[in-house]
Amino acid sequence: MAQQEHVRVAVIGTGFGGLGAAVRLRREGITDFVVLERADSVGGTWRDNSYPGCACDVPSHLYSFSFAPNPDWPRTFSGQEHIRAYLERVADTFGLRPHIRLNHEVKLMSWDRENLYWVIESAGGTTLRADVVISATGPLSDPKMPDIPGLDSFPGKVFHSARWDHDYDLTGKRVAMVGTGASAIQIVPAIQPRTAKLTLFQRTPPWVMPRMDRTISKAERALHRAIPATGTARRGLLWGIRELQVGAFTKHPDQLGLVEKLAKANMARAIKDPVLRAKLTPDYRIGCKRILLSSTYYPALAQPNVDVVASGLSEIRGSTVVAADGSEAEVDAIIFGTGFHVTDMPIAERVVGEEGITLAETWKDGMNSLRGATAAGFPNWMTIIGPNTGLGNSSMILMIESQLNYMADYLRQLNVLGGRAALGARSAAVTAWNDRVQERMKRTVWNTGGCTSWYLDAEGRNTTVWPGTTGEFRRQTRTVDLAEYDVIRATGTPGAAGGVRAGEAGRLTGSGLVPEQPGRGEREAVAAGDAVAEEAAR
């Protein structure tokens, strides 16, 4: 990548959000963009998480782009290898490879308020200028490792579930598994048969429902290939069922009592020991934490080589791991399934806005944004899967596609404005949006269910989950309301390098503008993809 290269759009990350943004840019006729990826391949969290048993807890036909249906999912709940292969195919089918820059970790993004563009410094000393930045690093990118006294001196093997060491053989080893989240309940059944002893440190027991997974038959796959509408109908049914469940999570948590009874019955079928069953029974409302799906977790815990410690890991003395309740175990390896930096995303420390402060500083009292996308003080910067866009029961791909609609209209509005211009979210609009979200959050199960979860930040605010249906979010993000933005103008003459040497930037309030609404315009044909893809903006 040439020094001081200038592009219209820079996308950060090649997971679902980043690749989806790249596809949408091409379908909007924008080809002057790059996608920066810190790793050596695409895939995001489905590249990084390759632990044994890794799979999605959302049905396959719903956990894929509507504009890139896959009739050949092998299972109803696909494994990590199948999802990663799907993302590789998306990159190939839609001609994204020429835009992707691998091994380009972003070190710093700084807004140039005079010239109205972002200066992006990446690994290796490369500098790039971009009019617009789409940050799609995702909340499940950076593993969170707890600060355990004595961990540095542990003589055995230590790794996080998202950084699995495939060269280390767990056969015959004494293993400590720390955490009982979505990763742990997949790892435990996968490694239990080959470990000599598996000690599970459980700070809080999860609610676990059966995972109705099965092989998708050849006949089903052939039908979806021959008649694509059948795959679309299957996806629609899966979506509709989950939309109907939202009310219980967001308005009537008391209705979840029946689901708790089903979860307890699921446990009772596999766990006969009343002492162990008591350890595994949550004391909070189901749904307060993400409901986990597994048909093998409880049977694995009932095996004689598994010990469940109903306490968190508090100290390590040599090869001895010590729980908060004082119990001890000798282990050869420690695996942390302790989640990610979700409410304190490290990328926020690398984004410097128009006032010279970082996004992390702006969000020090809690993440907040306008419609989960833009932040006050950071013009022409947008995040995919931003604050309060997470889901507790459905597919994040639905939310991503909604945000891609918003991104597309954002770029159209900039094109209408013409010249060197930027859109900056107004502080009042950001505050108003987040006040509404937090007011609705008060009665949800995530705030009233009696648990502490990764949905909450250090102040106890839920800055992660969307308190409504995916359909509602789609309507709220269909178009950009210019009344929620300041329009920032730069005046000047073209510089020697083809940029704009700006004078003093002028501002116009969004409410004072009535721009002509653009049509869809002429689309650029995308190699191999457009012939089979649905309209991305539908």
N, C-alpha and C positions, 0 to 999 in steps of 0.2 A: 504494500500500500504506500503510495507516494506521500512524501512529507507534505503537510498542509493541504491535503486533499479536502475538497469541499463537496458535500452531498446535500441533497434536499432533506433526507431523513436517515437517521441512524437508529437501528433497532438493537437493543442489548439483550442477548440470550437467544438460544435456539430450542427451547422447550415448546410446548403447545402455544404459549402466548407469542413468542418470538416468530415461530414459523407461520402461525396464523396471521400475524401482522404483515409478514413479508408477502404472503399470498394475497392478502387484501390490498396491499399497496400495488402489486402488479395488476390486479383486477380493476383497480381504480386508474390505471394508466400511468402509474408512477414507477419508473425504473431507476431513477437516480437515488438509490439507497444502498446501504450496506447493513449487514447483520453481524455484529461483533460477538464472538463466543470465546470464553476463557479456556474451554477444554479443546481436545483435539478431534471431537466429533459432535454431532448434533444429538438432541434428545432430552436435555434438561434433567429433571429429577428422575426420568425413566432411563437415563444413562447412568446417573450417579448411584442410584439404588439398585444394586444387583445382588442383594443378599439372598440366601436360599429361601425359596417359597414366596419371593416378592411377586405380588399381583395386585390388581386394582379391585376395589370394593364397590365399583360402579359397573353396571352391565356394559359389555363391550360395545353394543350398538348405540349406546348413549354416550360412551366415552370416546367419541371420535367427532371430527368436524362434519357438519351437515353438508358442506360443499365437497367433502372427500369421503363419501361412504365406503366402507370396506365390507363387501359381502362374504369375505373369507375368514372372519374371526373364528378361531378354532374352538373357543370355549365361551360360555356365557359370561364368565368373568376372566378376562385375559391376563396372562402372566406378563411380567416385565419385558421379557424378550420379544413378545409379540407386539407390545405397544411401542417399544423402541424401533422395531422393524417398520411399523406403520409410519412413524415420524420420518424415518429415512426415506420411505417411499413418497411421502408428501414433499420432502425437499427435492426429490428427483422429478416427480410428476409435474410440479408447478414451476420447474426451471429456476429453483432458488440457489443452486450451488454457486453460480458466478457471483452472487451477492454476499455469500457467507465468508467471513474471515475468521478462521479457527485460530486458536492460541493467541487471541487478542483480548486478554482480560482488561477491563476498563479500570484504570487507576484513579482517574479524576474527570469529572464533567463540570465545566465552569461556564456560566452564562456571560457572554460579552455584551454588556448593556448598550455599548455604543454602536456596535455593528449588528446586533440582534441575531447572534448565532451562538451555538454551543461549541466550546473547544474541548475536545475529548482526547485525553491522554491515555494510551493503552500500553500494555506490556511491551518492552523492547524499545521504549522511547518514541513510539510513533504518535503523531498528533493528527487529529482529524477535526474538521469543522463541519457542523451540521445545523441546518436551519431548525430542524425539529428532532427531538429525541423521544423514542418510544422505549421505555424501560420495561423489559419483560423478563427480569431475572427470577421472579416468582418467590413466594414466601418459604418454599421448601428447598432452598438452595444451600444454605450454610448450616451445617450441623451444630447443635448445641451440646457442648461437653460440660458436665457439672464439675465444680471445683471441689474435689474430694481430697482431704488431707492424706498424704502418703501415696497418691497415685503416681507421682513422678518416680518413686523408688520401687514400684511394683516390678518384680523380675520377669513376669510372664508377658503374654501378648495382650495388647489393648487396642481396640478400634471401635469406631462408631458404625452403626448399621448402614449408614449412607456412604461409608468408605470401607466396604468389606474387603478383607484381605483374603483373596482366594488362594493364595500360596500357603496359607496356614491351615493345616489339617486338624480338625477338631476331634477326629476319631480317637477314642480312649482318653480324652482330656476331661479335666474337671473345669467346668465353665460356669461363670457367673453372668447371667443376663439381667441387665439393669433397665427397668422400665416395662410397662405393660400397655403400650399404645398400639397403634395399627401395625407398626413394623414388628414389634415383639411377638404379637400373637400369630404372625406368619413364620417368624424365625424359630420359635420354640418347637412346634411340631416337626419342622424340617430338620433340625439338628438333634433333637432328643434321642432318636434311635442310635446315633453313633457316639454320643458322649458317655463317658464313664459316670459322670455326675453333673447334673444341671441344677444350679441354684438360681431361682428367679426372685429378684428383689422387686417387690410390689408395694409401691407407696400408696396407690389408690387402685382398687380393682375396677376393671371396666365392665360395662354391660356388653354381653356377647350374644348375638343371634346366629342361628344357623346360616351358612353360606350355601345357597342353592345353586351350586356350580355344576355344570355338566358339559360334556362334549357337544358341540353343535354338529349335527349330522351332515353327511355329504349331501343328502337330499335338500336340507334347509339351505345350505350354502349355494347349491345349484339353483334353487328357486330364487334366492336373492340376486344371483348373477343374471339370470334370465329375465326376471321381472323386478327391476330396482324398486318399484313402488312397494313391494312387500317388505323390503328392508326399511324403507321410510316409515311404513305403517308400524313396524315393530319398534322403531325408535320413538315414534309418537306415542305409542301405548306406554312404553317405559317412562317417558317424560310425564305423561298425564297422571300416572299413578303417584309419582313423586310430588307433583304439584298439589294433589289432593291431601298429601300428608303434612303440608307446610303449616296449616292452621293449628295443628296440635302442638307444634314446636313454638310458634310465634304468638298465639293468642290463648290457647286452652291447654296448657301443660298438664292439667289434671286428667285429660283424656288419655294420657300415656300410661296410666296404671295397668291397663290390659296388656300392653306391650311388655311391661315389667314381668307380669305373670308368665308370659310366653318365654321370656329370657330365663327366668328361674327354672322353668320346666326343662329348658334346653340344658341348663347346668346339671339339674338333678339326674338326667339320663346318663351322664358320663361320670359325675362325681358322687360316689356313694358314701365316702367318708364325711360325716357331719362336721368334723373339725375343719377339714379342708374346705368344705362347702361354705362354712361361716367366713373363712378367710376371703373367699372369692365373691361374696355377696356385697354389692355396693350399697352405700347408705344414702345415696342421692338419687334424684329423679332421673330416670332414663332419658337420654337426649341431652343432658347437661354437658356431658362430654360426647364426642362422636360415638355413635353406636357402632361397635365393631362386628364384623361378620367372619365367622369361622366355624367349621364343623369338626376341626381336628385339634383345636387349642385345648379344650377341657379334657379330651381323652389323653393327650400328651401329659398334662399335669397330673393325671391319675397314675402315671407309671412309677414304678419303684425307684428309678434313678433320678427323679425330679423332686426337689424340695422347694416349696413356696414360702418365702419369708415375707410376712405381711408388714414390711417396713422398708424404708429407703436405705440405701447404702450411705454410711456416714464416715467411714474411715478405712484405710488400708494399712496393714502392718506387715511388711514383707509380702509374702504370698497369701496372707490371711485377710479376707474381706470381712468387715464388721458392719452389721446393720445398726440402725438407730435404736433397736430394742435390745442390743447387746449380743445377739446371736452371731456366731462366727462360722466361716467356712474356708477351707483351703482350696485354692483354685489355681489353674494354669493359665486361664485366659479370662478377660473381662470384655464383654460386648455391651456397648451403651446404645440403647434404643430410646434415647432421651430427647428426640425431636429436633427442632430447628429454631433459628432466630426468626420468628415470625413477626412479632410486634416491635422488634428492634433490628430490622433488616440492615445488614452491613453496607449494602449499596447506598443507603441514605447518607452515610458518612462521606461518600465520594461525589455527591451532587452539591455544587455551590451555586446558589441562586443570585438574583439581581442585587441583593443587599450585601453580598459577600459572605453569607452564612450558609451552613450546610443544611440539607434537608433533615438530617438527624437532629440538629439544634432546633429547627423549626418544629419538629415532632417530639421534642423532649418531654412534653406533657401528654403525649399520646398522638398516634397517627390520625390525621384527618385530611380529607381531600374532597373535591367536588365530584360527585357522582362516581366515586371510586377511581378517578382518573387523573385529575390535575390538582396541583397544590398552589396556594397563594405565594407569590414571590418567585415562582419558577416558570417563566413564560415558555411556551412552545415545548414543554416537557410533559410527558404523559406516562402513566404507569398502567400496565396490564396486571390484573389481579391486585389492585390496590386496596386501601383500607375499606373494610366492610363490604367486600365482594365475595367472601368465602361462603360455602354452603355446608349444611349439616346433614343433608340427606339426598343430594342429587349431584349432577355432573358439572364440574367446573368449566367444561368446554362450552356449556350454554352461556355462562357468564362471560367467558372470554370472547365469544362471538358477539355478544351484546356490546362489549367494550370496543371491538373492532368496528362496529357500526358507528360508534361515537368518534373513534379515531378518524374514520373516513370522512365524516361530516366536518370534523375539526379542520382537516386539511383542505376540504372544499371551501370552507369559509376563508381560510388564508389565501386561497387562490383568487377568490372574489375580491378580497381587499387589495391584492396586487402589490407589486413593489416589495420593499423591505418592510415587513410587518410581523408582529407577534401578537398572540393572544395570551393574556395573563389572567388567571382565575382571580376574581375579586374576593377579598377577605370576607366581606359580608355574605357573599354567596356560599363560600365554603362553610362558614359558621352556620348559616341557616340550614344547609343540607345536613350537616352533621348533628345539629340540634334535633332535627326531625328524626334522624336515624336513631339517636340515643334515646329519644323519648319513646319510640316504638320498642326499643330493646328492653325497656324496663319490665315488660310483662312476658318476655320470652323465657323458654326453659333454660337458656344459656345464662340468664341473669337470676332466675328464681329457683333453679334446680338444686341449689345447695352444694355445688362443687367448685373446685378451682381447676381451671383448664387452660390450655395454651391459647384459647380464644381471647383471654383477658390479658391486658397489659399490666405493668407494675402497679398501676393505680386502681386496678380492678375494673377498668372500662373495657367493654367488648368492642374492640376496634377491628375485628376480624370478619365477623359473620354478617351476612345480609339478612335483615329481619323481614323477609317477604318472599314472594314467589319469583322464579326466574322470568316468568312472563311479565311481571310488574317491572322488574329491572330492565327488561328489554324495552319496554315502553318508555322508561325514564331516561334511557340512553340512546334513543333512536336518532336524535338530532341535537346539535349544540344550540343552546339559548344564549345569544350574544349579550343579553341583559346581565348575564352572570360573569361577563368578562370585560376587562379593559383591553382596548385595542391600542397597541404600542407601535408608533410609527418612527422610522428613522429617515432623516433627510441627508443627502450627500451626493457625491459624484462617484462613479465607478473608480475603484482603485486599480493600481497597475496589475494586480493579480486577478482582476475580474470581480472582486467583491465590492462592497459599498463602504466608503469611508464616511461614517455617519457624523452628522452634526448632533445637536441636542435632540434626544428622542422626545417626540410629542405624544401625548396620550389623549384618547377619546374614550368616553364611557360607552360601553356596549349598548346601553339603552338609547343612545343618541344615534344609532346607525340602523338603517333599514336596507341591508344589502340585497342585491338581486340574487335570488336563489338559483344556483346552477342546476342544469340537467345532469344526467348521468355522464354525458359526453361520450366521446369515442373510446372504446376499450382496446387495450393492447391485447392481442391474442397471446395466450400463454401456452408454451410448447407442451403438447400432449395432455394438458390438464383441462382446458376449457371444453374439450369435446365431451367430457364425461362429468364435469363438475356442475353442481347446481349453482344458481346465482348466490354469491356469498352474502349479499346484503339483504336476502329475503327476510 
